[in-house]
Every structure is written in C-alpha cells, then in structure tokens.
Amino acid sequence: MKLRPDGHLKVYDEYWIEALDFFPGGTGFCGYPTVCGNYSICTNRQCSCPLPINGTNYFQSINSRQPNHGCSLVTPLSCESYKNHILTELENITYFPFQKNLPDIHPDHRDISLESCKESCLKVCSCKAAIYNTSNRVGNCYLRSQIFSMMYADERDIREDTYFKVFIKVQNVPLPPLPPQQQKHWLGIILGSSLAFVLFLLIGFFVFLFWKKETTNEAEEYYLDHVPGMPTRYSYDDLQAITKNFSKELGGGGFGTVFEGTQIDNTKVAVKRLDGFNQIKKSFLAEVETIGSIHHFNLVRLIGFCAEKSHRLLVYEYMSNGSLDRWVFHKNPEMLLDWQHRKKIILDTARGLTYLHEECRQKIVHLDIKPHNILLDENFNAKVSDFGLSKLVDRDQSQVMTTMRGTPGYMAPEWLNSVITEKVDVYSFGVVLLELLCGRRNLDRSQPEEEMHLLDLFRKKIEEERLLDLVDKNSGDMQLHGKDVVNMMMVAAWCLQIDSTKRPSMSMVVKVLEGVVDVESNLDYCFWNPPLPNTRARVDNQDGHIVATTLVLPSVLSGPR
C-alpha cells in the first residue's frame, strides 16, 4: 500500500502493479489535494496556472512539459515589503478542503464579512490565500499558509445558495513588459550565448571522453600483459570464428547473452557476450583475475576472455545438459531425474560450495545459489556457476552488505540486517535441496493457497509426520526411495535454520551426505517464509521466476546458461 504524492491511496501486488485504488470515484480526479501541484487549477483532469489578472501575469508554470508539477509566483512574496501585498480573486474557483465538510476554522474567522476576511489575511505575512465560503448568508473565512491544487467550481455539485471566493496573495510589483522589438533583441542575445556555451561544453566533454578512453585502454593493456595467472585471452575475431558470428544462442544471463562455440580442436565452449559496457568496465578485469584463478571439478571453469576495444566476452566450459531448473521444474517424464542422479547433484553442489567457502585462498560467498546457477555436463556432474554476485570475505569475519543481492525465495533471513557470512549460501542450498527432492518451486502459484509456499508446507508435514507426501510424485523411483529422500530432507531442514549460527558449514553437509556424520537432531522447524519483493521486478517469461529486481545487482561474470 502506498500513499502517492497526488493524494491517491493505492495497493500494489508483489510485482508493483496497481491492484486497488481506494476512493477511486467518490473523490474525483480533481478532488485530490496535490493532483496538480501548488497554485495550480484542475479542470476536466487538466492542470493549468491561473490566468493573467488585469493584464498582469502573477503565476508561472514550474515545468511547462509536466503541468501537474504546479505553479509558482512570478514575484515571490516578501515580508519586508508586505505593504505591497494584494489579494487577487480567482473567479469560479473552489478549494479542496471545502469539498465535503467545512474545515476547522478559528472562531474569530466565522460569521465575518468578506472584507474582514481579506483584511485578516493581509495582516499576516504567512497567509498565502483567503477562501471565503458563504452558505445560508453565513460567511466563514479560511486562511491558508500553503496553497495546494484548486479546481473550477463547476466541477462540483454546489448548491445555489452556496458560493466560494478564493483570493491569492501576490506581490504587487510586477515588472513592466518589454516592447516587442526589445524582447526579440534580448532573446536573440540570450539564445546565441546559450548555444555557444553549450557547444563549448559539448566539445570539451567529448575531448575529455576521448582522453579518458585512451588512458584507460593503455592501463588495461599494461594490466593484461603483466598480471600472472590470467586465463587465456582471445581476440574478438577469434570468438567470432569460434561462434560462427554468434549464430547459435544458448540463453541469456546477467548483462549478456550466451552463444555456443567450437574451438579448433572441436572442443565446445560457451561464449558470453556482455552488454552494458560502460557499467561493467571498471570491475571486469579484476573479476576475471579472481574467477579465473578458481579451479574445482564442481565449479564451472572460466577458460578465457576478450577485452578488445568496447568488446567484453567470457569463455566458459560447455555444459551440455544446461541448468538444473530444466530438469526439476517440469512435468516431462523423459526428463525426470532418478534418485541416484539427484543424490549426485546434491553432493556435487555441496562440494563446489565447500571449495568456495573453505579451500580458496580467500573465502568466496556466492550470494545467488539457485537451480538456474547449477549446471550439468553430459554425465550429469553438477557445477556451480554465475560468480558475478559473489563476494570475497576475509576468513573468520562477516561482511556488512549495503545492497541486497540474490534472488527472492533463496535469500536467507539475515539479509534483513545486512550482516552476511557464508551461511547465506548454506540457506540457499537448503532451499534448492528441498526443491530438488520435492520436484517443485519454493513458491508455486499453481498450487492451492495452503500449499503455495514450500517451506510452510514442509513445516506442516514435519509436524504431521507425513514427509513422504512431499516426495516428488512424478518420479516412481523417488517414491521407491521415499525413506532415503525423507532423511535427506532433514539435511535441508538443518540448512534452513533461521539462526545462521545453527546451520552447518558446507563441509559438514558434505560429511552428512557421505554418511560420515549424522544430522543435528535438535532443530527448529519454524522456517522463515520470506516476504514477496516490494520493489519493481522483472519476471522471466519462460518459467515465471523473479530473476531480477531493483534490489538485485545483475551478474557481470555470469556462467553460461
């Protein structure tokens, strides 16, 4: 729910689409207090400034292209010269406080004459307007220190024995109008000077951009030639040849599109062409160096990159079976994963995260673990991808994040206080694990309302001791191994603890999956059900998932999709 600046009280859904407008008809478009801004008049849903009075224009539009921004006085009121204040009458105009009921008026301003009302406003410098209302020969004076939107009286059903008079205070020192010839003379001088100044600024701006680009290119070339451990550097022509001029598109990720390519030795690769060059240039090379130094069987490998002129491309190992969501969120019996494959994918993912958290030189928190970022090769080996949102964190320390990152539904509750550790990845892993075992999304709007949120349903089935009801019903093999699947669900429950300190490390999860240790028995089953995003979001047309919101920073070095 949001109270808009124009006075409308509206309710929006989770995608920030208007769902309900309170008071849609009773108040009317012109009845809202700030619909047209200060000093502006609303008529027939149009906004305009008061017309000139006796040939003198006292009001001007704040923004001629957007009349609803209101108007201002041509000559601002000055308390030092209050003797020059006059009240100008706006004919056939009424003011919003009188639309329904008479507002609270000082007793001294009730049952007074029109002249007394005007005199009361002129005596007080802070008074900007006087509205005089007469009904049944009773006069009431309403003094205003601020003027909101006004409206034409014929916009309302006003009784014949009731009328309003609106007087706006102005400074009675308008500048005398210039003769037409002199106006043209000065206008020509002003326009000519302005154009010359703008032209000078534009030339200087483009010269600066050219100098900055050349300096940056030289610094990048030096960096690329002197930093050891960088992955293979490709030319843009090489990648055009490898991808056959980017002809076969595999999909899209943060900031770019992924294409299939074949190297000279017939090895397939995934080439990601990055868009939004100006946004990503500063961090591109540093992230290439960081991600290129990561080598683990369960992490998608960055083979090379291209940094040539304005081109920025990344070359990854090719993952023929795509992302995990293709194999989980569907109802195609030919693509169902059996129990053994799902166990392997879970263990592979846990090992990849263990490497990031505990085996790198510097701990890496991924921050966006979800089925879309777990890729499968031809043998269904799972590999974690999309490190563009990841964060390097000093060991044994937490990281305070000022901007939320990740995907709604997979984000841990500690994002609310912005103190982040690697346990946010453990939580996201728990959500993915539960989705894989149940064969459904954590938020499935096709389900009945009481079963829409998977974590709520998970808690309910634990309390009822009916976890077998959650096992993927589309897979007979999963049903056959129902007991083992239920035991695996307890690993997910451990990872989903609201208190991050009670979640296991990913290395502990690996040990549990390998059967070396048992799951913690003292678990809290009151899982966190995250609120739907309250900012504008983009929805993936293919699967209905929220893939980016204004809270989410898109990936620069996204893995191939």
N, C-alpha and C positions, 0 to 999 in steps of 0.2 A: 504494500500500500504506500502511495506517495502523494503528498500534497504539492501540486505543481505550482510554479511561480504565478500562473494566471488565476489561481484560486480553485482549480479543479482538483477534486479528491478522487484518485483513480487507483484501481487494483490491477496488478500485473501478474502474469504467470511466471514460471521459472525461466522462460526464455525472453523475458522482458517485453512480452506482447500484451497490449492492453486487454484486460479481461472484463473490467467493470468500471463504469463511471458513476459515482454517487451524484445525486441531484442532476441527472442529465437533462431533464426537461423543465423542471419547475423553476429553476433559476434563469434559464435562458442564456445565450451566449454573451450578451452584453451585460448580464447581471452580475458577473464576477468582478471583484474589486480591482484587479490588476490586469484585466484582459487586454487592455490597450495601453497600459503604462500610465505614468503620471501626466496630468494635464490634458490627456487625450480624450476624444469623444468617440463613442462607439455607436454606430448606426447601421442596421442591416448587416451585422457581422463584419463591418469595415471600420478601420481606425483612422482618425484624422485629427489634426490640430485645430483649435478654434480659429475661425475666420478673422481677418483684419477688422478692427473696430474703428469706424470713422476714418478709414484710410490708413490707419496705423496698425502694423503687424506686431503684436506683442509676444507671439509664440512661434517657435520653430521646431521642426521635427529632429529628434536625436539621430535617427537613421532613416533616411528617405527610402531606402530599399526595404526596410522592415518597419512599417508604421506602428506595429504593436509594441515597439520599444518605448513609445511615449514621446512626449514633447517637453520642451524646457522654455523658460522665459528668455526672450531675446536680450533683455537687460535684467540681470539678476537683482533681486530685492536687496536693498542696503538699509540697515537700521540706522546708519549715520545720517541718511537723508530721508528719514521716514515721512517728513512733511510732503515729499513728492509722491507718496503712495496714493494711488487712487483705486477704486473698485470698478471693474468693468463688468457689465451684465452680459451673461451668455443666455440668449433667448431660447426658449423651448428646450432647455436642458434640465435634467434632473441628476441626482447624485445617489449612488448605490445604497447608502445607509437608510434612505427613505423608501426603499422598495417595499418592504414588508411592514416594519414597525418603526415608530419614532425612537431614535436612539436616546441614550441617557443625556439629557440636556441640563445645564446648570439652571437652578431656579430663577436666577436673575435674567435669563435669556428666554423665559417663557412668557407668553402673552404680552409681547412688546411690539412696537411698531417697526415697520421696515427701516425707517431712518435710524432708529435706535440700534437696530441690528448692525447696520453698516458702520455706524459710529463706533460700536464696540469693537469691531474688527480693526478699524483704522487706528485705534488707540493702543493695540497690542502688536508689537513688531512680529511676534512669532505666528500671528494669524495670517494664513495664506489665502483663505476664502471664507465667505459667509454664505450659508444656504438658508434661505428664508422659506418656511413652509406655512401655508395658511389653509386651515380646514375648519369649516363652520365659523368663519370670522375670528378664529383664534390664531394668532401669529406666534411662531416659535423660531428662534434663531439658533443655528448650529454653526459654531466657529471651528474651522479646520486648520491645523498646523501642517498638514500634509495633504496633497491632492492626489487621489488615485484616479481611476478611469471614471468618466462621466458618460451619460447616454442621453439621446434625444428623448424628450418626454413622450412623444407619440409611439415610442417603443413599448410603453406600458399602458395598462388599462387604468387610467387615473380618473377619479370621479370629477364631475363637472364643478363641484363646489370646493375642489382642492387644487392648489397650484403651487409651483415651486419657483423660486427665483435664486439663481446661482450667480454670485459675484466673486470674481477672481481678483486678488490684489496684484497690481503691476506697478512698475517704476515709471513715473510719468516724465521720462527724459529720453524718448526715442530719438535716434539720430535722424537728422533731416535726409531725405532721399537725394542721391546724387542725380544730376542731369544725365539723360541717356547717353550723350556723347562722352561725358567724363567716365561713366560706368564702363563703356566699351574700351576706353583708353586704359584704364587701370586693370580691367580684366585681361586685356592683351599682355600687359606687362607681367601680371601675376602668372598667367599661363605659360608665357615664354620662359620666365625664370624657373618655374617649377619643372618644365620639361628638360631644360638644360641641366638642372641639378639632378634630376632622376637619371638622365643619360650618363652623367658623370659617375653616379653611384653604380650604375649597371656595369660600366666599363671597368671600374675599379674592382667590383665584385668578381667578374669573370677572370680578370688578371690574377686576382688572389686565388681563385679556384684552380687555375692552371698551374700556378706556382706550387700550391699545396699538393696537387696531384703528382707533379713531377718529383717533389721531395719525398712523398710517401712511397712512390714506386721505387725510388732509389734505395730507401731504407728497407723495403720488403725484399728486394733483390739481395741486398747485403745479408739480411737475416737468413734467407733461404740458403745462401751459399756457405754460411759459417756455423749453422747450428747442427751438431751431430745428432743422429738418431731419427731424423725426419723420414717419413715414408716416401715412397717413390714419387717423384714429381713428373707429371705428364704435361705435354703441350696441349693446347686446345685442339689443334689439328689432329693429334693422336687420338683424342677422345671422340672427335667427330668420326674418325675412321672406325674406331672400335665399336661405336654405337650405330654405324651406318647413318650418320647425320641425325642421330637421336630419333630413330624411326619407331622403335618398339618401346612403348611406355609401360612400365610395371606398376606405377602408382604414384602417390604423392605423399609427402611428409611435411614437417615444419619448414617453411621457407623455400621449398623446391619440389621438383619432380624427379622421379627415379626412372632410368632407362636401362634396358638390357644391353650388354655389350659382350663382344667376344674378342679376346686378345689373340696375338699371332700364334700362340701355342694351343689355340682352341679352348682356353680356359674362359669360362663365363664369369662376368663381373656385373655388378650393379653400379651404375654411374648416376650420382645425384647432382643435378644442376641446381645451384642455389639461386633464389630470386632475392630481391630486396638488397642489392649490393651495398648501397650506402649505409644500411642498418647493421650489416654484419662484418664489414671490412676490418674494423678495429680489433675484433677478437678472433678473427678467422685463423691466423697463423698460430697464435698461442694455443688455441684449442686443437688444431691439427697436431701440434707437437705433443700435447698431453694425451689425446686419444690415440695417436699413432704409436705411443710407447706402451700401450696396454696389449698384452698377448696372453690369451687364455682360450682353451678349446670351447668354452661355453659363452664367449663374448664374440659378437660379430667383428671381424677384423677389418680395420681400415688399411687398404692396400696402398692407396696413393691419393694424390690431389692435383688440382690445377689452379694456379694463381697467376693468370696471364691477363694483363690489362684489366678489363672490367669483369672477366670471367672467373668464377669461383665454382669449382666442381670437386666432388669427393668420389673416390672409387672404393667400393666395398666388395668383399667376397659375396658370391651369388648364393642365395638361399632359395632353392628350387620349390620348396613347399610353402613358401610365404609365411605369413604371421599366424600366430596361434588362434586368433579370433575366428579365422576362416574355418577352423576345424572344431570349434566349440559352439559358436552361436549360429547354428543352422539346424535343419531337420532333414538333411540329405543322408540317407542310410549308407551311401557309398563312401562318405567322408567321416563316418563315426570312428573315433579312436577307441581302441580296446583298453583294458585296464593296464596291461604291461606298458603300452606306449604312454599312457598318461603318467604312470609312476616315473618313467624315464624322463619325461619332460619336466616334471616337478623337481626331480633330483638335479637335472642339468641346470635348471634355472637357479636353484639354491646354491649350487657350486659356483656359478658365474657371479652371483651377488657376494658370496663369501670372498672371492678374489678381490672384488672392488673394495669391500669393507676392511679386509684384514691382511691381504697379501700384496697390495700395491705399496710403492714407496710412500705414497701419501693416500690416506683414506679417501675414497670417492663415494659420495652418496648420489645415487642415480636420480631420485626425486620423481620419476614418472614410470614406475613399474605397472604394466597393464598388458593384457593379451596382445594388443597391437604391437608392442615393443619386444615380444618374444618370437623370434624367427626360427623356422625349421628347415634343415637341409634335406637332402634326398633320403637320408636314413633316419629322419625324424629326430636328429640331435638338436636339442634346443639351445639357442644362443641369444643372450640379451643384447638388444640394440638400442639406438637412439640415446646417445650420451649428451645431447646438446643442452639438456636441462641440468646435467649433473653438476655437483659442487665439490670442490676439493676442500676437505676439512682436516685440520690438524688432529692427530690421534689424541684420544682421551679428552677431546673438547667437543662442545656443542657449537652450533653455528646459529647466530641470530639472522633470520632472513626477513628483509623488509618487504619483499614482494612474494605473494603466494605462487607456487609453481606446481604443476602436475595436472591431473585430470580428475574432475569431480567423481566421487564414488570409490576412488582408490586412495584418497588423501587421508592421512592419519589425523586424529583429533588435535595433536599438538600444533598443527598449522594455525590454530586459533590464537596461540600465544607466540607464534613465530620463533620458538626455540627448537631447532632442528638437529637431530642426530641421525645416525644410520638406521635407527629403529623405525623411521618413516617408511623405509624400503621394506622392512620386515612386515609392517602392517599391510602395505600394498600387496606384498607376496601372499599374505593370508587371504586377501580378497580374491586374488587370481586363483589360488589353490581351491578355494570354495567354489568358484565359478566352474573350474575345470571338472571338479567332482560331481557337481550338480547339473552341468550341461546347460547353464543359463546365465544371464547377466545379473549383476548385483542389483540393478534397477530394471525391472521388466514390466513395462506398462501394459503388455498383453495379458498379464496375469490378473486374477481378481485382486481387489484393493488390499485385502488382508495378506496376500502373498506377493505383493509387488516388490517389497524390499527384502532381498535375500537374507540380510543379517537379522532382521526381525523374525523372519520365518525360521532361521537357524536357531535362534534363542528359544523360540516356541517349541520346536521339535526336540531340543535337548531337554526342556522341562517335561515334555510328554514322553520322553524316552522312545521317540519314533524317528530317529535319524535316518533309518532306511527309506523313509518316504522321500528324502531329498536326493537319493542316488539317481543319476541320470536315467530317466525312464526310457529314453530312446535307444539305449545300449543294453542288449541282453547280457553281454559279457560283464558290464559293470554291475548289473543286478546279481549275476552269478558270484561275484566277488564282493558282495554288499558288506560283509563283516569287515574286510580289509579297508574298504572305502570309508566306513564309519570311523575306524581307527585313525585313518588319515585326516578325517575332519577334525579330530581333536588337535592335530598339529595346527590346522587353520585357526581353531579357537585360541590356541596359545599365542599365535602371532597377532590376533585381533584384540588383545587386551588393551583397554583404554589407557591404563598406566603404562607408559613406554618402558619403564624400568622392569616391568614384569614380563615383557616379551623376550623370547630367546634371541640370541645372536644368530646370524645365518649359518655360522659354523656349527652351532648347536642343532639347528634344524637339519643340517646335513647328517649329523650323527644319529638323530632320531630316524631319519629316512633310511639310513643304512642299518638300523636296528641295533646300534651300539648303546644308546641310552633310551629311556622312556620319556613320554610326555609328562610335563608337570601336572600333578593331579589337582592341586588347589587353584582352580581357575575361576575367574569372574565371567559369567555368561551374559552380563548386561552389556551388550556390544553397542558401540557408538553408531547411531544412524545419522550420517551427515546430512545437513540441510541442503536442499536444492540450491544451485547457484543463484545469487541475487544480482548478477550483472549480465550485461548483454552477452549472448553466447552464439557460437556458430555450430550448427548441427550437421553431422556427416549424413548426407542423403543416402548413403549405402547401408548404414547399419543403425541410424538413429541415435548414435552416441554423441554426447557433447565432446568435441575434440579440441575446442579452444574457446576461452572466454577472455574477457579483459583482465582477469586475474592470472591468466596463464601466459608465461613467456614462451613463444614458439622456439623450437629447437633449431640451432644453427647446424649442428653436425648430426642430424638425424640419420639413423641407419636406414638401409633400403627397406622398402615395404613390400 
